[in-house]
Amino acid sequence: MFAIVNFKFDVIHMRKFISTGLKRLVFFSCMILFVNPLFAKDQDNQNPKGRQRISINDGWRFFKYDSISEADKLIYDVRPAVSGSNDYKVADAKPTEAVEVKATQEVLKPWILPTANAFIKDPRKHFTRPAGNPGGDFPFVQNSFNDTSWEKVNLPHDWAAKGPFQTGWKAEVGGGMGRLPVNGIAWYRKKLDIPASDAGRLIFLDIDGAMSYAMVWLNGHLVGGWPYGYNSWRLNLTPYIVPGGVNQLAIRLDNPNNSSRWYPGGGIYRNVWLTKTNPVHVGQYGTYITTKDISASSATVNLKVNIDNDSESSVNIVAKTQIFALDAKGKKNGKAVATFKSLNATIAPGQTAGLEGSTDLKNPKLWGPPPSQTPNLYVAVTSLLQNGRQIDSYETRFGVRSLEFNPDKGLFVNGEHILIKGVNQHHDLGAIGAAFNTRAAERQLEILREMGCNAIRMSHNPPAPELLELTDRMGFLVLDEIFDSWIRKKTDLDFHLIFPDWSEPDARAFVRRDRNCPSVIIWSFGNEVGEQYTGEEGAAIGRRLKDIIREEDDTRPTTTAMNYAKPDMALPKVPDIIGLNYQGEGIRQSPAFEGTDRIRTAPQYDPFHAQFPDKMILSTETASAASSRGVYLFPVSKEISEPIRDGNGGDSKICQVSAYELYAVDFGSSADMVFAATDKHPFVAGEFVWNGFDYIGEPTPYYEARSSYTGIIDLAGFPKDRFYLYQAHWRPELPMAHILPHWNWTERIGKITPVHVFTSGDEAELFLNGKSLGRKMKEKYEYRLRWDSVKYEPGELKVIAYKNGKQWAEDTVKTTGVPAGLVSEADRKVIDADGKDLVFVTVKITDKDGMVVPRSDNQIEFSVEGPAEIIATDNGDATDMVSFPSVKRKAFNGLCLVIIRSEKGKQGTIKLTAKSDGLKEAISLIKVTKGK
Ligand code: GAL
């Protein structure tokens, strides 16, 4: 049995190396040899025959069919008929059985499946490419095809984000998938620049994520593909490359409607690379670093390197690896701090050698989460030498940290107890859609950090590799997750369709890519899967996935998030960590739910702890509390947590949820209730709130909308009141107090208008127009102070908070005047001229004294001068159906957001002007420099 307490950093079992014959077959049938795109840097300029990693994001042509009926029939596989949209299901509905379909037309799946072979352990289960070249005669894959009428795009590209939104109940894409035109079949084409001097090199295409069912042709030859849109994958283009000639790449994507419970995005929405190597090279995801015996004076660093010999002859290789410290920006810092003994191997042609080494790192600087620890990083640089000549150089970023998953006390990082203060995050980045952008992701993490969040659950799929670079660098703990469904389905066309063929390769590829990241501390192989309901049969599937993951990495425990399975059921026996969704607080406990056929569960922390005394318990999902920023609905419940109903936290006419932050979806609970449940059970390791940022799609409870309500932060990145409730609890050392609601209630004079205060203090006194409304103290398991019988009168609300009897923090809210002007605030004053960097500008509607007018919704128009363009605007209103790229947008409760992107290679000053009828305009100036 795997020991949870003091989780060991044992030597990891090597994967079996593919036999020579098979490997050759794989190679010559155009399949796939592998290099790690995540860690390999563009590092070999002096050695043009060594490794190069070249971004090929720019200069693509894009075409999408207007409808599926017009599209070509180059399909991956046939699909079952759709029986219903997800918009009418509750999020925790029981997943249902797959429907069988038989192919009645030619499908390309047999040519795509061999791409998976390197991630299928049993060589007998490897797929053999059939003869033939399907699609080879299709015009779009021909070198001669004229694509100049196709749209010019740069990657990462999300074909749906620009809209328009589809409104109404009859929309093709409903609220669940975000009302954006995400479904459909599309093609990307690009000519690759392959000089004649590349002859003899291997050339790989590395795609970090394409949504979905990607199939790739090069020079008219079907090379392979990868259906799951969230994974990273590689194709070996070498057999079809013409060095010095025309090399035409054509990629077909097919993104089905009814395939997701949230907005998946569509297109090649992550980075794409060409990796060129010597025939003898470090394999894909070819290094694996683990650390053990960690003390202040030393740590043992273990290294495994896989070297592929794809040349025609046997080679003698020397592998040398040195370790360097990385600075806070991720740059190599000074001289090597440790060196591994040189490793030698004789590798027969077509074989992979697995070498292992170990070294002592003196006075290791540990990786750990702020604020109490620092996320120090190292890089191992592995050089391959053949006859004394360097033929490859490969970088592996890693960290040194010890983890303990204690069933009675929770998580320890480097010996320090760390309560998991986490959030769930979907992959979209708000108004820019799913197209990955490092700055947009970094901004999200900065805002979450400000709130006191220290952990992210990548719900429910592998993130962009750059997001893990950020979590490594910024010190967030990560629960890395691979699937939302197994063989039972949540939507008619979701991942369950490809689970039988792809679950092993997807799971192995996922772990191999991310296992060197110190921020990743737990693997999750499922979320609320239907197999919770199918006893031993379901558990067997879970066990298989867990075993796969542990074979690839046994230094981290696994979990699967369970909203239904109870301690006496089969599935909870499988994972190393018990991951509970909502069950800790109990689900649908109020009497109103009596007799429901939905999940109804008494609080489960104690029963699980009793049944599994050796497993740590973690809430993988909590809350699903909902609110609309700045919307307050009356009357206000006296309870601490309530399901959303019309007249009680909700208003289905305007599709908004009250920001008193007391209301949750039917199976969820308010933040207050979750805090109490966790604090009463100190053995619980912490929580991942559903969720950090609002996301596109899944707008529970109002599916007429376009984006979610459950974020603590709205889609534009503006904190809702809940942000301060979490900050008060998660950053007890930060003096802060926050009053809600706003104080502009002309229609409520004399009416009861409750005032709630979130503070990191333990006591507070509230004043209305200078008159005390009483001093209140938080009772045990209370997380807000509430004055529920305040009668509204205009003027000033002020709160003075105390901690241990001493004045600690204060906050003031005033009745404002009418809108008079705009104020704009850029999140950064200088950005990079790399064509990717972004500045996020908040535009506020203010009265004549500069105070934000809470309920203002004036229309604002934005324009920009200088080396930049406005790529999107937003206001955080889940019901706003104005397309994201629009430069005109109404404010939502006083705020609007403009997202501006630099132009590649152009320096200067950006001038953003925001105008609104009758209001004083606002101007922001932002500098653009090279190599900022
Ligand atoms: C959970 C589910 C999440 C999300 C959430 C919405 O049951 O795991 O993916 O759907 O509900 O409240």
Residues whose N, C-alpha, C, O or C-beta is under 5 A from the ligand:
A	BS01	GAL	A91 D92 E528 S624 V665
